Amino acid sequence: MTPDRIWQFGVEVHPVFLVLQGETVYGAGVTPAVRRFFHPLGRVMPSFMIGLGVLATTKRIPRGEASFNFTPQAGVGIHYFLGPHRAVVAEYRFHHISNAG
């Protein structure tokens, strides 16, 4: 149960971003990300990911800030393999919305 690659590169697309902050705010974003897999422990394979994306919204988020923001992210997770090409993934992620100001 080893991955084909130790590093995984990808792009996450967020076609709908919804915030309820007294009024409804819509948005969309994209995040290039990299994930590092570690040595498997039986059927479980731990991983770590980082990414830096952008988010555009119809109104300012947080209030009074900006409608275009950066979204740095980091997370840890596990892949539990059900078979050689099938896994259940659980991940905890820190996702920050920042206007760099």
Biopython code that builds the backbone (N, CA, C, O; Angstrom):
import numpy as np
from Bio.PDB.StructureBuilder import StructureBuilder

atoms = [
    (1, "MET", "N", (0.818, -1.192, 0.000)),
    (1, "MET", "CA", (0.000, 0.000, 0.000)),
    (1, "MET", "C", (0.861, 1.254, 0.000)),
    (1, "MET", "O", (0.692, 2.119, 0.860)),
    (2, "THR", "N", (1.757, 1.361, -0.927)),
    (2, "THR", "CA", (2.581, 2.558, -1.033)),
    (2, "THR", "C", (2.065, 3.417, -2.173)),
    (2, "THR", "O", (1.559, 2.890, -3.164)),
    (3, "PRO", "N", (2.184, 4.731, -2.050)),
    (3, "PRO", "CA", (1.712, 5.591, -3.142)),
    (3, "PRO", "C", (2.648, 5.517, -4.333)),
    (3, "PRO", "O", (3.829, 5.198, -4.196)),
    (4, "ASP", "N", (2.098, 5.820, -5.510)),
    (4, "ASP", "CA", (2.925, 5.875, -6.708)),
    (4, "ASP", "C", (3.948, 6.994, -6.596)),
    (4, "ASP", "O", (5.045, 6.906, -7.148)),
    (5, "ARG", "N", (3.584, 8.034, -5.885)),
    (5, "ARG", "CA", (4.469, 9.190, -5.707)),
    (5, "ARG", "C", (4.451, 9.601, -4.232)),
    (5, "ARG", "O", (3.423, 9.487, -3.565)),
    (6, "ILE", "N", (5.576, 10.071, -3.734)),
    (6, "ILE", "CA", (5.633, 10.558, -2.358)),
    (6, "ILE", "C", (5.065, 11.959, -2.270)),
    (6, "ILE", "O", (4.467, 12.321, -1.257)),
    (7, "TRP", "N", (5.245, 12.771, -3.335)),
    (7, "TRP", "CA", (4.714, 14.131, -3.409)),
    (7, "TRP", "C", (3.546, 14.152, -4.378)),
    (7, "TRP", "O", (3.583, 13.476, -5.406)),
    (8, "GLN", "N", (2.526, 14.905, -4.070)),
    (8, "GLN", "CA", (1.362, 15.052, -4.956)),
    (8, "GLN", "C", (1.118, 16.545, -5.147)),
    (8, "GLN", "O", (0.999, 17.290, -4.175)),
    (9, "PHE", "N", (1.046, 16.975, -6.396)),
    (9, "PHE", "CA", (0.790, 18.371, -6.726)),
    (9, "PHE", "C", (-0.581, 18.460, -7.377)),
    (9, "PHE", "O", (-0.935, 17.606, -8.190)),
    (10, "GLY", "N", (-1.355, 19.478, -7.033)),
    (10, "GLY", "CA", (-2.680, 19.616, -7.617)),
    (10, "GLY", "C", (-3.231, 21.015, -7.459)),
    (10, "GLY", "O", (-2.600, 21.891, -6.867)),
    (11, "VAL", "N", (-4.416, 21.208, -7.999)),
    (11, "VAL", "CA", (-5.115, 22.481, -7.902)),
    (11, "VAL", "C", (-6.528, 22.194, -7.425)),
    (11, "VAL", "O", (-7.241, 21.390, -8.026)),
    (12, "GLU", "N", (-6.931, 22.849, -6.349)),
    (12, "GLU", "CA", (-8.297, 22.742, -5.852)),
    (12, "GLU", "C", (-9.094, 23.924, -6.375)),
    (12, "GLU", "O", (-8.652, 25.069, -6.276)),
    (13, "VAL", "N", (-10.254, 23.654, -6.926)),
    (13, "VAL", "CA", (-11.142, 24.701, -7.428)),
    (13, "VAL", "C", (-12.344, 24.765, -6.499)),
    (13, "VAL", "O", (-12.964, 23.747, -6.191)),
    (14, "HIS", "N", (-12.662, 25.968, -6.059)),
    (14, "HIS", "CA", (-13.805, 26.200, -5.178)),
    (14, "HIS", "C", (-14.829, 27.005, -5.974)),
    (14, "HIS", "O", (-14.817, 28.235, -5.925)),
    (15, "PRO", "N", (-15.728, 26.317, -6.717)),
    (15, "PRO", "CA", (-16.652, 27.046, -7.589)),
    (15, "PRO", "C", (-17.688, 27.871, -6.832)),
    (15, "PRO", "O", (-18.192, 28.860, -7.362)),
    (16, "VAL", "N", (-18.016, 27.476, -5.592)),
    (16, "VAL", "CA", (-18.977, 28.232, -4.787)),
    (16, "VAL", "C", (-18.425, 28.368, -3.385)),
    (16, "VAL", "O", (-18.042, 27.381, -2.756)),
    (17, "PHE", "N", (-18.387, 29.594, -2.903)),
    (17, "PHE", "CA", (-17.966, 29.898, -1.535)),
    (17, "PHE", "C", (-19.085, 30.714, -0.927)),
    (17, "PHE", "O", (-19.434, 31.766, -1.462)),
    (18, "LEU", "N", (-19.655, 30.264, 0.171)),
    (18, "LEU", "CA", (-20.824, 30.912, 0.772)),
    (18, "LEU", "C", (-20.509, 31.301, 2.204)),
    (18, "LEU", "O", (-20.042, 30.474, 2.987)),
    (19, "VAL", "N", (-20.765, 32.569, 2.553)),
    (19, "VAL", "CA", (-20.563, 33.072, 3.915)),
    (19, "VAL", "C", (-21.842, 33.762, 4.350)),
    (19, "VAL", "O", (-22.420, 34.553, 3.604)),
    (20, "LEU", "N", (-22.280, 33.456, 5.566)),
    (20, "LEU", "CA", (-23.434, 34.135, 6.151)),
    (20, "LEU", "C", (-22.911, 35.015, 7.278)),
    (20, "LEU", "O", (-22.601, 34.522, 8.362)),
    (21, "GLN", "N", (-22.813, 36.302, 7.028)),
    (21, "GLN", "CA", (-22.314, 37.260, 8.025)),
    (21, "GLN", "C", (-23.319, 38.399, 8.169)),
    (21, "GLN", "O", (-22.958, 39.569, 8.047)),
    (22, "GLY", "N", (-24.565, 38.059, 8.427)),
    (22, "GLY", "CA", (-25.628, 39.051, 8.491)),
    (22, "GLY", "C", (-26.288, 39.224, 7.135)),
    (22, "GLY", "O", (-27.454, 39.607, 7.051)),
    (23, "GLU", "N", (-25.548, 38.943, 6.077)),
    (23, "GLU", "CA", (-26.054, 38.927, 4.714)),
    (23, "GLU", "C", (-25.297, 37.831, 3.972)),
    (23, "GLU", "O", (-24.208, 37.440, 4.393)),
    (24, "THR", "N", (-25.844, 37.344, 2.905)),
    (24, "THR", "CA", (-25.222, 36.261, 2.162)),
    (24, "THR", "C", (-24.161, 36.801, 1.209)),
    (24, "THR", "O", (-24.413, 37.743, 0.458)),
    (25, "VAL", "N", (-22.982, 36.204, 1.243)),
    (25, "VAL", "CA", (-21.882, 36.593, 0.380)),
    (25, "VAL", "C", (-21.452, 35.360, -0.419)),
    (25, "VAL", "O", (-21.239, 34.285, 0.141)),
    (26, "TYR", "N", (-21.328, 35.536, -1.737)),
    (26, "TYR", "CA", (-20.916, 34.447, -2.621)),
    (26, "TYR", "C", (-19.508, 34.695, -3.121)),
    (26, "TYR", "O", (-19.054, 35.838, -3.176)),
    (27, "GLY", "N", (-18.823, 33.638, -3.482)),
    (27, "GLY", "CA", (-17.487, 33.786, -4.012)),
    (27, "GLY", "C", (-17.009, 32.521, -4.689)),
    (27, "GLY", "O", (-17.713, 31.512, -4.719)),
    (28, "ALA", "N", (-15.803, 32.585, -5.235)),
    (28, "ALA", "CA", (-15.155, 31.443, -5.870)),
    (28, "ALA", "C", (-13.657, 31.605, -5.711)),
    (28, "ALA", "O", (-13.156, 32.721, -5.570)),
    (29, "GLY", "N", (-12.938, 30.480, -5.735)),
    (29, "GLY", "CA", (-11.499, 30.557, -5.566)),
    (29, "GLY", "C", (-10.788, 29.364, -6.177)),
    (29, "GLY", "O", (-11.409, 28.406, -6.638)),
    (30, "VAL", "N", (-9.466, 29.455, -6.165)),
    (30, "VAL", "CA", (-8.614, 28.380, -6.670)),
    (30, "VAL", "C", (-7.365, 28.326, -5.793)),
    (30, "VAL", "O", (-6.843, 29.360, -5.377)),
    (31, "THR", "N", (-6.885, 27.091, -5.511)),
    (31, "THR", "CA", (-5.740, 26.913, -4.631)),
    (31, "THR", "C", (-4.775, 25.870, -5.183)),
    (31, "THR", "O", (-5.113, 24.687, -5.189)),
    (32, "PRO", "N", (-3.585, 26.258, -5.649)),
    (32, "PRO", "CA", (-2.553, 25.270, -5.942)),
    (32, "PRO", "C", (-2.054, 24.690, -4.609)),
    (32, "PRO", "O", (-1.836, 25.427, -3.648)),
    (33, "ALA", "N", (-1.877, 23.366, -4.562)),
    (33, "ALA", "CA", (-1.499, 22.715, -3.308)),
    (33, "ALA", "C", (-0.492, 21.606, -3.561)),
    (33, "ALA", "O", (-0.395, 21.074, -4.667)),
    (34, "VAL", "N", (0.257, 21.267, -2.516)),
    (34, "VAL", "CA", (1.201, 20.153, -2.557)),
    (34, "VAL", "C", (0.950, 19.295, -1.307)),
    (34, "VAL", "O", (0.738, 19.817, -0.212)),
    (35, "ARG", "N", (0.980, 17.985, -1.495)),
    (35, "ARG", "CA", (0.763, 17.051, -0.391)),
    (35, "ARG", "C", (1.965, 16.112, -0.314)),
    (35, "ARG", "O", (2.460, 15.634, -1.335)),
    (36, "ARG", "N", (2.425, 15.858, 0.902)),
    (36, "ARG", "CA", (3.553, 14.946, 1.152)),
    (36, "ARG", "C", (3.022, 13.727, 1.874)),
    (36, "ARG", "O", (2.418, 13.839, 2.941)),
    (37, "PHE", "N", (3.248, 12.556, 1.288)),
    (37, "PHE", "CA", (2.855, 11.302, 1.921)),
    (37, "PHE", "C", (4.025, 10.747, 2.720)),
    (37, "PHE", "O", (5.183, 10.908, 2.335)),
    (38, "PHE", "N", (3.717, 10.093, 3.837)),
    (38, "PHE", "CA", (4.733, 9.484, 4.683)),
    (38, "PHE", "C", (4.609, 7.965, 4.631)),
    (38, "PHE", "O", (3.638, 7.437, 4.089)),
    (39, "HIS", "N", (5.568, 7.280, 5.181)),
    (39, "HIS", "CA", (5.607, 5.819, 5.138)),
    (39, "HIS", "C", (4.326, 5.232, 5.739)),
    (39, "HIS", "O", (3.912, 5.640, 6.823)),
    (40, "PRO", "N", (3.695, 4.275, 5.041)),
    (40, "PRO", "CA", (2.444, 3.707, 5.545)),
    (40, "PRO", "C", (2.650, 2.881, 6.811)),
    (40, "PRO", "O", (3.691, 2.255, 7.011)),
    (41, "LEU", "N", (1.633, 2.903, 7.649)),
    (41, "LEU", "CA", (1.589, 2.098, 8.865)),
    (41, "LEU", "C", (0.448, 1.094, 8.678)),
    (41, "LEU", "O", (-0.683, 1.353, 9.088)),
    (42, "GLY", "N", (0.744, -0.031, 8.067)),
    (42, "GLY", "CA", (-0.307, -0.991, 7.723)),
    (42, "GLY", "C", (-1.157, -0.427, 6.592)),
    (42, "GLY", "O", (-0.633, -0.110, 5.525)),
    (43, "ARG", "N", (-2.464, -0.298, 6.812)),
    (43, "ARG", "CA", (-3.382, 0.258, 5.810)),
    (43, "ARG", "C", (-3.495, 1.781, 5.903)),
    (43, "ARG", "O", (-4.170, 2.395, 5.077)),
    (44, "VAL", "N", (-2.847, 2.400, 6.892)),
    (44, "VAL", "CA", (-2.954, 3.843, 7.124)),
    (44, "VAL", "C", (-1.705, 4.549, 6.613)),
    (44, "VAL", "O", (-0.580, 4.146, 6.908)),
    (45, "MET", "N", (-1.927, 5.621, 5.834)),
    (45, "MET", "CA", (-0.810, 6.418, 5.335)),
    (45, "MET", "C", (-1.034, 7.885, 5.716)),
    (45, "MET", "O", (-1.975, 8.503, 5.218)),
    (46, "PRO", "N", (-0.191, 8.456, 6.589)),
    (46, "PRO", "CA", (-0.337, 9.861, 6.966)),
    (46, "PRO", "C", (0.141, 10.798, 5.847)),
    (46, "PRO", "O", (0.952, 10.421, 5.001)),
    (47, "SER", "N", (-0.383, 12.020, 5.872)),
    (47, "SER", "CA", (0.029, 13.014, 4.876)),
    (47, "SER", "C", (-0.028, 14.413, 5.485)),
    (47, "SER", "O", (-0.660, 14.640, 6.516)),
    (48, "PHE", "N", (0.652, 15.340, 4.815)),
    (48, "PHE", "CA", (0.673, 16.752, 5.194)),
    (48, "PHE", "C", (0.500, 17.552, 3.915)),
    (48, "PHE", "O", (1.095, 17.207, 2.895)),
    (49, "MET", "N", (-0.302, 18.617, 3.942)),
    (49, "MET", "CA", (-0.508, 19.433, 2.748)),
    (49, "MET", "C", (-0.362, 20.905, 3.066)),
    (49, "MET", "O", (-0.636, 21.348, 4.181)),
    (50, "ILE", "N", (0.081, 21.670, 2.051)),
    (50, "ILE", "CA", (0.102, 23.132, 2.128)),
    (50, "ILE", "C", (-0.389, 23.676, 0.789)),
    (50, "ILE", "O", (-0.244, 23.031, -0.250)),
    (51, "GLY", "N", (-0.967, 24.863, 0.833)),
    (51, "GLY", "CA", (-1.445, 25.489, -0.388)),
    (51, "GLY", "C", (-1.582, 26.991, -0.191)),
    (51, "GLY", "O", (-1.682, 27.477, 0.935)),
    (52, "LEU", "N", (-1.584, 27.708, -1.287)),
    (52, "LEU", "CA", (-1.800, 29.156, -1.258)),
    (52, "LEU", "C", (-2.676, 29.504, -2.447)),
    (52, "LEU", "O", (-2.274, 29.337, -3.599)),
    (53, "GLY", "N", (-3.881, 29.993, -2.158)),
    (53, "GLY", "CA", (-4.828, 30.288, -3.224)),
    (53, "GLY", "C", (-5.358, 31.703, -3.153)),
    (53, "GLY", "O", (-4.884, 32.532, -2.377)),
    (54, "VAL", "N", (-6.353, 31.957, -3.985)),
    (54, "VAL", "CA", (-7.023, 33.252, -4.021)),
    (54, "VAL", "C", (-8.525, 33.024, -3.933)),
    (54, "VAL", "O", (-9.031, 31.967, -4.312)),
    (55, "LEU", "N", (-9.231, 34.036, -3.425)),
    (55, "LEU", "CA", (-10.676, 33.976, -3.248)),
    (55, "LEU", "C", (-11.265, 35.326, -3.632)),
    (55, "LEU", "O", (-10.839, 36.364, -3.124)),
    (56, "ALA", "N", (-12.240, 35.310, -4.524)),
    (56, "ALA", "CA", (-12.949, 36.533, -4.916)),
    (56, "ALA", "C", (-14.397, 36.399, -4.449)),
    (56, "ALA", "O", (-15.022, 35.358, -4.650)),
    (57, "THR", "N", (-14.929, 37.451, -3.828)),
    (57, "THR", "CA", (-16.286, 37.410, -3.286)),
    (57, "THR", "C", (-17.103, 38.606, -3.765)),
    (57, "THR", "O", (-16.553, 39.611, -4.215)),
    (58, "THR", "N", (-18.431, 38.480, -3.660)),
    (58, "THR", "CA", (-19.324, 39.543, -4.111)),
    (58, "THR", "C", (-19.322, 40.742, -3.165)),
    (58, "THR", "O", (-19.667, 41.851, -3.572)),
    (59, "LYS", "N", (-18.934, 40.527, -1.905)),
    (59, "LYS", "CA", (-18.834, 41.610, -0.923)),
    (59, "LYS", "C", (-17.557, 41.412, -0.130)),
    (59, "LYS", "O", (-16.892, 40.384, -0.256)),
    (60, "ARG", "N", (-17.217, 42.387, 0.681)),
    (60, "ARG", "CA", (-15.964, 42.338, 1.442)),
    (60, "ARG", "C", (-16.022, 41.296, 2.558)),
    (60, "ARG", "O", (-16.982, 41.220, 3.325)),
    (61, "ILE", "N", (-14.943, 40.487, 2.618)),
    (61, "ILE", "CA", (-14.803, 39.454, 3.656)),
    (61, "ILE", "C", (-13.397, 39.564, 4.219)),
    (61, "ILE", "O", (-12.445, 39.614, 3.440)),
    (62, "PRO", "N", (-13.220, 39.603, 5.524)),
    (62, "PRO", "CA", (-14.221, 39.945, 6.519)),
    (62, "PRO", "C", (-14.781, 41.342, 6.269)),
    (62, "PRO", "O", (-14.248, 42.099, 5.457)),
    (63, "ARG", "N", (-15.843, 41.668, 6.961)),
    (63, "ARG", "CA", (-16.503, 42.968, 6.758)),
    (63, "ARG", "C", (-15.498, 44.109, 6.812)),
    (63, "ARG", "O", (-14.657, 44.173, 7.709)),
    (64, "GLY", "N", (-15.598, 45.007, 5.841)),
    (64, "GLY", "CA", (-14.738, 46.177, 5.809)),
    (64, "GLY", "C", (-13.338, 45.916, 5.284)),
    (64, "GLY", "O", (-12.527, 46.841, 5.237)),
    (65, "GLU", "N", (-13.029, 44.699, 4.890)),
    (65, "GLU", "CA", (-11.670, 44.381, 4.434)),
    (65, "GLU", "C", (-11.581, 44.407, 2.914)),
    (65, "GLU", "O", (-11.387, 45.476, 2.335)),
    (66, "ALA", "N", (-11.717, 43.255, 2.249)),
    (66, "ALA", "CA", (-11.519, 43.205, 0.798)),
    (66, "ALA", "C", (-12.420, 42.151, 0.174)),
    (66, "ALA", "O", (-12.866, 41.218, 0.843)),
    (67, "SER", "N", (-12.681, 42.313, -1.115)),
    (67, "SER", "CA", (-13.449, 41.300, -1.840)),
    (67, "SER", "C", (-12.517, 40.380, -2.639)),
    (67, "SER", "O", (-12.992, 39.470, -3.318)),
    (68, "PHE", "N", (-11.200, 40.604, -2.568)),
    (68, "PHE", "CA", (-10.205, 39.709, -3.156)),
    (68, "PHE", "C", (-9.215, 39.363, -2.052)),
    (68, "PHE", "O", (-8.564, 40.249, -1.499)),
    (69, "ASN", "N", (-9.101, 38.090, -1.733)),
    (69, "ASN", "CA", (-8.286, 37.659, -0.607)),
    (69, "ASN", "C", (-7.369, 36.506, -0.997)),
    (69, "ASN", "O", (-7.603, 35.807, -1.983)),
    (70, "PHE", "N", (-6.329, 36.326, -0.205)),
    (70, "PHE", "CA", (-5.453, 35.170, -0.320)),
    (70, "PHE", "C", (-5.913, 34.128, 0.686)),
    (70, "PHE", "O", (-6.451, 34.472, 1.739)),
    (71, "THR", "N", (-5.702, 32.852, 0.367)),
    (71, "THR", "CA", (-6.153, 31.784, 1.260)),
    (71, "THR", "C", (-5.029, 30.780, 1.513)),
    (71, "THR", "O", (-5.000, 29.722, 0.885)),
    (72, "PRO", "N", (-4.095, 31.096, 2.429)),
    (72, "PRO", "CA", (-3.088, 30.103, 2.789)),
    (72, "PRO", "C", (-3.743, 28.963, 3.571)),
    (72, "PRO", "O", (-4.655, 29.181, 4.368)),
    (73, "GLN", "N", (-3.257, 27.739, 3.323)),
    (73, "GLN", "CA", (-3.828, 26.561, 3.962)),
    (73, "GLN", "C", (-2.727, 25.596, 4.362)),
    (73, "GLN", "O", (-1.665, 25.556, 3.741)),
    (74, "ALA", "N", (-2.987, 24.819, 5.403)),
    (74, "ALA", "CA", (-2.106, 23.729, 5.820)),
    (74, "ALA", "C", (-2.975, 22.680, 6.492)),
    (74, "ALA", "O", (-3.960, 23.012, 7.153)),
    (75, "GLY", "N", (-2.610, 21.416, 6.324)),
    (75, "GLY", "CA", (-3.416, 20.370, 6.933)),
    (75, "GLY", "C", (-2.658, 19.075, 7.100)),
    (75, "GLY", "O", (-1.614, 18.862, 6.484)),
    (76, "VAL", "N", (-3.196, 18.214, 7.942)),
    (76, "VAL", "CA", (-2.680, 16.861, 8.146)),
    (76, "VAL", "C", (-3.828, 15.897, 7.903)),
    (76, "VAL", "O", (-4.991, 16.221, 8.142)),
    (77, "GLY", "N", (-3.488, 14.716, 7.429)),
    (77, "GLY", "CA", (-4.543, 13.749, 7.146)),
    (77, "GLY", "C", (-4.039, 12.332, 7.133)),
    (77, "GLY", "O", (-2.844, 12.066, 7.261)),
    (78, "ILE", "N", (-4.988, 11.422, 6.975)),
    (78, "ILE", "CA", (-4.657, 10.011, 6.834)),
    (78, "ILE", "C", (-5.454, 9.442, 5.673)),
    (78, "ILE", "O", (-6.586, 9.850, 5.413)),
    (79, "HIS", "N", (-4.844, 8.500, 4.987)),
    (79, "HIS", "CA", (-5.508, 7.719, 3.942)),
    (79, "HIS", "C", (-5.614, 6.294, 4.492)),
    (79, "HIS", "O", (-4.600, 5.667, 4.799)),
    (80, "TYR", "N", (-6.835, 5.788, 4.614)),
    (80, "TYR", "CA", (-7.042, 4.412, 5.053)),
    (80, "TYR", "C", (-7.396, 3.597, 3.815)),
    (80, "TYR", "O", (-8.458, 3.781, 3.220)),
    (81, "PHE", "N", (-6.492, 2.695, 3.433)),
    (81, "PHE", "CA", (-6.647, 1.947, 2.187)),
    (81, "PHE", "C", (-7.609, 0.775, 2.361)),
    (81, "PHE", "O", (-7.413, -0.088, 3.216)),
    (82, "LEU", "N", (-8.654, 0.763, 1.531)),
    (82, "LEU", "CA", (-9.601, -0.343, 1.478)),
    (82, "LEU", "C", (-9.132, -1.406, 0.493)),
    (82, "LEU", "O", (-9.529, -2.567, 0.590)),
    (83, "GLY", "N", (-8.292, -1.013, -0.446)),
    (83, "GLY", "CA", (-7.737, -1.890, -1.468)),
    (83, "GLY", "C", (-6.544, -1.201, -2.090)),
    (83, "GLY", "O", (-6.161, -0.119, -1.646)),
    (84, "PRO", "N", (-5.938, -1.806, -3.117)),
    (84, "PRO", "CA", (-4.739, -1.209, -3.698)),
    (84, "PRO", "C", (-4.967, 0.153, -4.360)),
    (84, "PRO", "O", (-4.035, 0.954, -4.446)),
    (85, "HIS", "N", (-6.188, 0.431, -4.829)),
    (85, "HIS", "CA", (-6.466, 1.691, -5.527)),
    (85, "HIS", "C", (-7.659, 2.427, -4.930)),
    (85, "HIS", "O", (-8.261, 3.265, -5.601)),
    (86, "ARG", "N", (-8.011, 2.131, -3.685)),
    (86, "ARG", "CA", (-9.181, 2.771, -3.070)),
    (86, "ARG", "C", (-8.877, 3.070, -1.606)),
    (86, "ARG", "O", (-8.400, 2.209, -0.868)),
    (87, "ALA", "N", (-9.166, 4.324, -1.196)),
    (87, "ALA", "CA", (-8.890, 4.732, 0.179)),
    (87, "ALA", "C", (-9.961, 5.692, 0.672)),
    (87, "ALA", "O", (-10.595, 6.398, -0.112)),
    (88, "VAL", "N", (-10.149, 5.704, 1.967)),
    (88, "VAL", "CA", (-10.979, 6.700, 2.639)),
    (88, "VAL", "C", (-10.010, 7.718, 3.224)),
    (88, "VAL", "O", (-9.020, 7.349, 3.856)),
    (89, "VAL", "N", (-10.299, 9.012, 3.011)),
    (89, "VAL", "CA", (-9.378, 10.069, 3.427)),
    (89, "VAL", "C", (-10.046, 10.925, 4.497)),
    (89, "VAL", "O", (-11.198, 11.333, 4.343)),
    (90, "ALA", "N", (-9.322, 11.197, 5.577)),
    (90, "ALA", "CA", (-9.756, 12.139, 6.609)),
    (90, "ALA", "C", (-8.644, 13.173, 6.754)),
    (90, "ALA", "O", (-7.466, 12.827, 6.840)),
    (91, "GLU", "N", (-9.041, 14.468, 6.780)),
    (91, "GLU", "CA", (-8.038, 15.527, 6.829)),
    (91, "GLU", "C", (-8.538, 16.665, 7.702)),
    (91, "GLU", "O", (-9.716, 17.017, 7.664)),
    (92, "TYR", "N", (-7.638, 17.235, 8.488)),
    (92, "TYR", "CA", (-7.918, 18.446, 9.257)),
    (92, "TYR", "C", (-7.099, 19.563, 8.627)),
    (92, "TYR", "O", (-5.890, 19.430, 8.438)),
    (93, "ARG", "N", (-7.773, 20.671, 8.302)),
    (93, "ARG", "CA", (-7.104, 21.736, 7.575)),
    (93, "ARG", "C", (-7.327, 23.090, 8.231)),
    (93, "ARG", "O", (-8.442, 23.411, 8.643)),
    (94, "PHE", "N", (-6.260, 23.885, 8.326)),
    (94, "PHE", "CA", (-6.336, 25.289, 8.717)),
    (94, "PHE", "C", (-6.442, 26.086, 7.421)),
    (94, "PHE", "O", (-5.571, 25.989, 6.557)),
    (95, "HIS", "N", (-7.504, 26.870, 7.285)),
    (95, "HIS", "CA", (-7.778, 27.635, 6.069)),
    (95, "HIS", "C", (-7.988, 29.097, 6.493)),
    (95, "HIS", "O", (-8.988, 29.423, 7.134)),
    (96, "HIS", "N", (-7.057, 29.960, 6.139)),
    (96, "HIS", "CA", (-7.097, 31.365, 6.557)),
    (96, "HIS", "C", (-7.490, 32.241, 5.366)),
    (96, "HIS", "O", (-7.035, 32.015, 4.245)),
    (97, "ILE", "N", (-8.325, 33.229, 5.614)),
    (97, "ILE", "CA", (-8.684, 34.207, 4.587)),
    (97, "ILE", "C", (-7.984, 35.507, 4.946)),
    (97, "ILE", "O", (-8.212, 36.061, 6.021)),
    (98, "SER", "N", (-7.119, 36.003, 4.039)),
    (98, "SER", "CA", (-6.304, 37.173, 4.332)),
    (98, "SER", "C", (-6.249, 38.119, 3.140)),
    (98, "SER", "O", (-6.120, 37.683, 1.996)),
    (99, "ASN", "N", (-6.347, 39.414, 3.414)),
    (99, "ASN", "CA", (-6.181, 40.402, 2.342)),
    (99, "ASN", "C", (-4.741, 40.935, 2.336)),
    (99, "ASN", "O", (-4.454, 41.925, 1.663)),
    (100, "ALA", "N", (-3.841, 40.291, 3.075)),
    (100, "ALA", "CA", (-2.419, 40.651, 3.143)),
    (100, "ALA", "C", (-2.199, 42.030, 3.744)),
    (100, "ALA", "O", (-1.168, 42.659, 3.505)),
    (101, "GLY", "N", (-3.148, 42.493, 4.510)),
    (101, "GLY", "CA", (-3.017, 43.818, 5.090)),
    (101, "GLY", "C", (-3.105, 43.866, 6.558)),
    (101, "GLY", "O", (-3.006, 44.941, 7.148)),
]
sb = StructureBuilder()
sb.init_structure("model")
sb.init_model(0)
sb.init_chain("A")
sb.init_seg("    ")
for serial, (resi, resn, name, xyz) in enumerate(atoms, 1):
    if name == "N":
        sb.init_residue(resn, " ", resi, " ")
    sb.init_atom(name, np.array(xyz, "f"), 0.0, 1.0, " ", f" {name:<3s}", serial, name[0])
structure = sb.get_structure()
